[in-house]
Amino acid sequence: MKIRLLGVIFGATVFSLGAVYALEIPLAGGQGVEGSGNRIGFVDMERIFQIYPQTKDAKEDYFKKREKMREDLTAKERKLEEVKQRLAVLEATLLGLKKTGLDSGETQTSTDTAQGLEPSADSITQTKVDLESLQKEYESARQQAEADLIGFEKRQTQIILGNIFSALKELAEEEQVTLVVDKSSILFGAADIDLTEKLQRRVRGF
């Protein structure tokens, strides 16, 4: 016997379920209830997924990881802003020196001295190089953070769904159901049996 499970996969929101897919789960035994052909059941997979204890733990881990990544990116943003401000001071100071006909070796504002800035063409060029490097580093870190979060969510979703499917497989065998569809996939007609409550009790342990 095979149970053809029409389920759902990882969606765009955090630990939510989206598009429909099909998964065949081989079951031992005959062809369902004798004389009745295939027996159809249905499950509200979104509901089961959200109440599953491991989903809550995975969400908490996800938000912790996301918060840590935000903190790291915020620190990089602050560093970027500091370099931008430094570049602005250098450019403004050098422009002022040029207007007065002085070079950086002849005079330097107290603000520049306090910040250790040398308003020269070379220092401006180097600061621009530093800024470009930091911008690339920040963008790379941002993209990596996004990829890591998406990867974590996908892995956790697959694990959770795998556990739920194992419980559903056992339940379907007990109920002699040969075809299980997700409730959201039913467009017309009624399923033979709703397995949602029984599956909910099984995955929650009560």
PAMARZA-585280 format. One record per residue: residue in one letter; x, y, z of N, C-alpha, C in turn. Coordinates in steps of 0.001 Angstrom, whole numbers, padded with zeros to 6 digits, always signed. Layout:
<sites>
AXYZXYZXYZ/...
</sites>
This chain:
<sites>
M+000852-001195+000000+000000+000000+000000+000885+001240+000000/K+000437+002278-000669+001142+003551-000632+000174+004630-000185/I+000683+005508+000652-000120+006679+000999+000462+007844+000212/R-000341+008467-000565+000132+009616-001353-000257+010867-000594/L+000748+011501-000039+000515+012655+000824+000662+013929+000026/L-000416+014686-000078-000362+016000-000707-000150+017008+000404/G+001075+017474+000526+001405+018341+001641+001767+019724+001195/V+002606+020361+001989+002980+021734+001718+004451+021922+002030/I+005054+022919+001420+006468+023149+001641+006719+024521+002231/F+007959+024700+002598+008445+025940+003191+008037+027156+002372/G+007492+028184+003068+007016+029376+002375+007873+030590+002648/A+007366+031762+002281+008164+032972+002355+008268+033516+003779/T+007238+033300+004596+007281+033826+005946+007994+032852+006867/V+008306+033306+008059+009082+032488+008975+008307+031254+009419/F+008829+030098+009076+008233+028833+009458+006747+028788+009169/S+006430+029037+007928+005064+028926+007454+005057+027959+006293/L+003871+027514+005893+003761+026539+004820+003097+027177+003619/G+003553+026769+002435+003065+027417+001230+002636+026462+000154/A+003382+026417-000939+002961+025709-002145+002783+024217-001928/V+001898+023622-002723+001580+022205-002578+002600+021345-003298/Y+002949+020231-002692+003787+019257-003376+003301+017870-002998/A+003772+016858-003705+003327+015484-003466+004478+014641-002953/L+004204+013807-001999+005204+012909-001450+004577+011547-001266/E+005172+010520-001863+004657+009168-001724+005353+008478-000561/I+004561+007923+000334+005102+007198+001475+004669+005747+001361/P+005599+004808+001192+005217+003402+001059+004731+002836+002381/L+003608+002125+002349+003046+001485+003522+002938-000014+003269/A+003185-000782+004311+003037-002231+004176+001575-002602+004289/G+001199-003728+003681-000177-004185+003829-000925-004238+002531/G-002263-004234+002617-003115-004402+001447-003440-003109+000764/Q-004637-003016+000213-005057-001877-000586-006159-001085+000106/G-006017-000887+001433-007006-000090+002136-008141-000943+002654/V-009247-000314+002925-010400-001022+003459-010942-001967+002403/E-011173-003211+002777-011585-004227+001813-012896-003841+001136/G-012873-003881-000180-014079-003607-000957-014386-002142-001131/S-013571-001288-000556-013892+000147-000636-012915+000922-001504/G-011855+000263-002011-010861+000976-002811-010041+001899-001930/N-009562+002961-002506-008760+003909-001739-009624+004683-000755/R-009133+004794+000468-009828+005580+001483-009077+006897+001654/I-009804+007986+001554-009180+009314+001563-009344+009981+002924/G-008267+010593+003378-008310+011398+004592-007713+012761+004303/F-007907+013698+005218-007271+015001+005033-006763+015536+006355/V-005798+016441+006261-005152+017015+007435-004934+018509+007199/D-005168+019296+008235-004839+020719+008194-003360+020844+008572/M-002473+020785+007567-001048+020749+007829-000517+022055+008414/E-001081+023183+008008-000642+024464+008571-000886+024489+010074/R-002045+024023+010471-002383+023988+011897-001447+023047+012657/I-001225+021848+012107-000354+020885+012757+001065+021431+012859/F+001527+022032+011780+002885+022570+011742+003087+023632+012817/Q+002101+024528+012969+002243+025638+013902+002153+025195+015365/I+001388+024146+015658+001260+023715+017060+002342+022711+017451/Y+003111+022244+016469+004142+021256+016758+005203+021886+017665/P+005530+021271+018812+006470+021877+019770+007808+022264+019156/Q+008326+021452+018254+009621+021750+017644+009572+023014+016791/T+008391+023348+016271+008257+024572+015484+008511+025800+016355/K+007965+025774+017571+008173+026885+018495+009646+027044+018826/D+010328+025934+019099+011760+025996+019413+012558+026539+018221/A+012190+026076+017024+012898+026520+015818+012694+028012+015587/K+011488+028502+015842+011216+029935+015687+012067+030755+016653/E+012149+030301+017901+012941+031020+018893+014410+031067+018481/D+014936+029944+017993+016323+029908+017531+016518+030841+016342/Y+015525+030858+015451+015591+031710+014260+015695+033178+014667/F+014819+033607+015575+014804+035015+015963+016070+035402+016725/K+016643+034461+017486+017906+034727+018176+019028+034938+017167/K+019070+034055+016162+020081+034182+015119+019902+035491+014356/R+018658+035828+014037+018398+037050+013294+018808+038283+014084/E+018536+038287+015375+018894+039430+016213+020414+039587+016296/K+021125+038463+016430+022594+038517+016485+023150+039062+015167/M+022584+038615+014053+023034+039109+012747+022744+040589+012585/R+021602+041039+013108+021274+042461+013037+022273+043290+013828/E+022655+042796+014987+023624+043507+015811+024967+043622+015090/D+025395+042524+014462+026666+042532+013737+026618+043510+012558/L+025488+043510+011839+025353+044410+010691+025269+045866+011140/T+024611+046099+012275+024506+047460+012805+025890+047996+013166/A+026722+047125+013730+028092+047539+014075+028869+047918+012809/K+028686+047146+011756+029358+047438+010482+028822+048736+009883/E+027513+048973+010039+026918+050215+009532+027501+051432+010256/R+027686+051304+011564+028267+052416+012332+029692+052726+011867/K+030442+051651+011613+031813+051841+011130+031819+052516+009768/L+030886+052112+008914+030759+052742+007604+030459+054229+007738/E+029528+054543+008636+029134+055935+008827+030301+056760+009348/E+031116+056187+010212+032277+056902+010744+033263+057245+009633/V+033488+056281+008738+034423+056519+007639+033843+057549+006670/K+032539+057504+006432+031894+058489+005556+032060+059898+006132/Q+031855+060019+007437+031994+061315+008082+033445+061793+008029/R+034368+060872+008224+035789+061215+008154+036150+061717+006755/L+035630+061048+005745+035885+061450+004363+035302+062835+004089/A+034101+063080+004617+033465+064383+004410+034284+065499+005042/V+034828+065250+006241+035648+066250+006924+036927+066521+006138/L+037557+065442+005675+038788+065596+004896+038560+066417+003627/E+037489+066081+002914+037200+066773+001654+036860+068241+001902/A+036057+068485+002931+035673+069861+003237+036888+070674+003682/T+037742+070063+004483+038936+070766+004972+039898+071076+003837/L+040121+070086+002975+041031+070294+001850+040489+071363+000905/L+039185+071365+000700+038573+072389-000143+038776+073771+000456/G+038628+073861+001781+038829+075142+002448+040262+075622+002334/L+041205+074680+002429+042610+075043+002293+042926+075549+000900/K+042327+074895-000096+042570+075311-001478+042015+076702-001732/K+040866+076988-001142+040255+078302-001339+041093+079409-000717/T+041782+079073+000384+042598+080086+001060+044026+080099+000544/G+044318+079171-000386+045648+079129-000984+046669+078465-000110/L+046242+077693+000889+047155+077010+001798+047164+075529+001498/D+048238+074854+001872+048255+073391+001738+048179+072764+003118/S+048050+071457+003168+047845+070777+004439+049045+070892+005356/G+050208+071152+004793+051404+071256+005636+051500+072588+006344/E+050788+073612+005873+050904+074945+006434+049955+075191+007591/T+048754+074565+007506+047776+074794+008569+046840+073608+008682/Q+046245+073504+009826+045311+072408+010073+044368+072847+011174/T+043092+072648+010988+042111+073097+011976+042248+072285+013245/S+041764+072859+014335+041816+072149+015614+040995+070869+015568/T+039898+070922+014817+039054+069725+014688+039811+068606+013998/D+040534+068981+012937+041316+067988+012206+042378+067378+013096/T+043054+068241+013849+044127+067771+014718+043589+066819+015766/A+042435+067152+016325+041834+066321+017360+041484+064947+016827/Q+041062+064887+015571+040654+063617+014990+041813+062901+014301/G+042989+063511+014298+044133+062898+013657+044017+062872+012153/L+043327+063845+011583+043102+063872+010141+044149+064729+009440/E+044558+064282+008298+045478+065044+007468+044794+065314+006141/P+044251+066498+005950+043475+066805+004738+044346+066946+003505/S+044774+065835+002964+045563+065842+001739+044878+064961+000713/A+045297+065096-000543+044711+064284-001607+044952+062807-001351/D+046140+062475-000832+046463+061065-000568+045574+060476+000530/S+045363+061272+001571+044535+060762+002678+043091+060575+002240/I+042627+061450+001384+041266+061327+000865+041143+060084-000015/T+042140+059876-000863+042129+058692-001733+042115+057413-000904/Q+042959+057362+000131+043031+056172+000975+041718+055956+001730/T+041118+057046+002184+039852+056930+002907+038753+056411+001987/K+038767+056837+000740+037792+056334-000227+037989+054833-000474/V+039239+054420-000532+039534+052990-000698+039017+052205+000501/D+039270+052743+001688+038796+052095+002913+037273+052001+002928/L+036631+053084+002502+035175+053119+002487+034611+052086+001516/E+035196+052008+000345+034740+051033-000648+034902+049601-000135/S+036016+049354+000543+036273+048029+001106+035240+047682+002174/L+034935+048657+003030+033948+048440+004087+032549+048227+003513/Q+032235+048946+002449+030927+048793+001815+030772+047395+001221/K+031836+046900+000588+031802+045551+000032+031689+044516+001151/E+032420+044744+002227+032377+043834+003371+030978+043794+003982/Y+030380+044975+004109+029029+045046+004669+028020+044327+003783/E+028071+044566+002476+027124+043946+001551+027292+042429+001540/S+028532+041984+001586+028795+040548+001627+028226+039929+002910/A+028425+040618+004037+027915+040128+005324+026391+040110+005330/R+025781+041136+004729+024317+041187+004677+023759+040035+003850/Q+024352+039794+002688+023887+038706+001829+024091+037346+002492/Q+025235+037192+003180+025508+035929+003861+024521+035701+004999/A+024197+036775+005713+023234+036672+006817+021865+036224+006302/E+021443+036821+005198+020162+036437+004606+020171+034973+004169/A+021265+034559+003527+021380+033175+003061+021389+032206+004236/D+022080+032574+005311+022150+031708+006487+020778+031548+007138/L+020026+032637+007213+018698+032564+007815+017751+031719+006969/I+017811+031919+005654+016961+031131+004760+017327+029657+004848/G+018627+029368+004870+019069+027987+004977+018639+027344+006282/F+018763+028089+007379+018349+027571+008682+016857+027263+008689/E+016066+028183+008154+014618+027990+008134+014234+026784+007291/K+014870+026635+006151+014559+025504+005276+014905+024170+005946/R+016103+024129+006563+016518+022883+007219+015575+022518+008352/Q+015228+023494+009169+014334+023218+010290+012949+022810+009815/T+012478+023462+008751+011170+023128+008206+011152+021696+007686/Q+012208+021302+006999+012291+019939+006474+012305+018909+007594/I+013041+019206+008656+013103+018284+009789+011734+018147+010446/I+011089+019287+010660+009777+019278+011311+008758+018528+010467/L+008729+018837+009165+007790+018150+008280+008072+016655+008233/G+009351+016284+008254+009698+014868+008257+009146+014152+009476/N+009251+014800+010636+008718+014209+011867+007193+014100+011819/I+006563+015160+011297+005102+015149+011201+004648+014064+010227/F+005346+013935+009103+004969+012921+008113+005109+011513+008674/S+006134+011301+009507+006309+009983+010122+005123+009653+011025/A+004688+010655+011807+003533+010449+012676+002272+010232+011857/L+002144+010968+010753+000967+010829+009893+000947+009464+009214/K+002086+008970+008824+002184+007650+008194+001652+006567+009142/E+002076+006642+010394+001609+005673+011385+000105+005785+011589/L-000378+007022+011678-001803+007249+011894-002618+006749+010709/A-002137+007023+009507-002851+006583+008305-002936+005059+008235/E-001874+004382+008633-001900+002920+008647-002948+002411+009623/E-003006+003044+010803-003975+002635+011812-005407+002876+011344/E-005600+003989+010635-006941+004342+010170-007265+003714+008815/Q-006315+002948+008262-006466+002295+006954-006797+003315+005853/V-006081+004425+005906-006226+005475+004905-005107+005325+003878/T-005457+005335+002611-004467+005157+001548-004072+006461+000870/L-004874+007507+001019-004580+008797+000401-004874+009906+001388/V-003869+010728+001652-004050+011854+002560-003768+013143+001799/V-004684+014089+001863-004487+015373+001195-004509+016487+002230/D-003815+017542+001905-003849+018699+002785-005203+019386+002644/K-005717+019887+003733-007042+020513+003733-007123+021664+002734/S-006028+022414+002600-006035+023565+001688-006090+023137+000226/S-005830+021849-000049-005827+021364-001432-007198+020894-001895/I-008156+020813-000970-009486+020331-001321-010273+021466-001965/L-010567+021330-003239-011311+022357-003965-012796+022027-004053/F-013112+020735-004083-014511+020335-004211-014674+018945-003611/G-015792+018712-002954-016058+017402-002389-015587+017319-000947/A-015842+016197-000309-015489+016003+001089-014603+014778+001239/A-013619+014859+002117-012758+013712+002383-013489+012715+003266/D-013028+011455+003215-013652+010418+004033-013453+010661+005520/I-012260+011154+005895-011958+011260+007316-010996+012404+007574/D-011279+013152+008648-010401+014247+009049-009439+013710+010107/L-008149+013699+009788-007140+013167+010700-006465+014247+011535/T-006903+015481+011376-006197+016601+012002-006120+016486+013521/E-007251+016254+014182-007273+016199+015642-006420+015051+016168/K-006552+013887+015531-005782+012725+015973-004290+012947+015768/L-003929+013577+014645-002532+013840+014386-001999+014898+015347/Q-002839+015876+015657-002427+016913+016608-002124+016316+017962/R-002986+015417+018441-002744+014777+019738-001465+013940+019698/R-001218+013297+018556-000039+012442+018443+001252+013244+018460/V+001318+014335+017705+002574+015093+017633+002827+015909+018889/R+001750+016203+019642+001916+016972+020880+002029+016067+022095/G+001761+014785+021889+001899+013827+022975+000689+013740+023879/F-000437+014315+023456-001680+014193+024246-002871+014388+023336/
</sites>
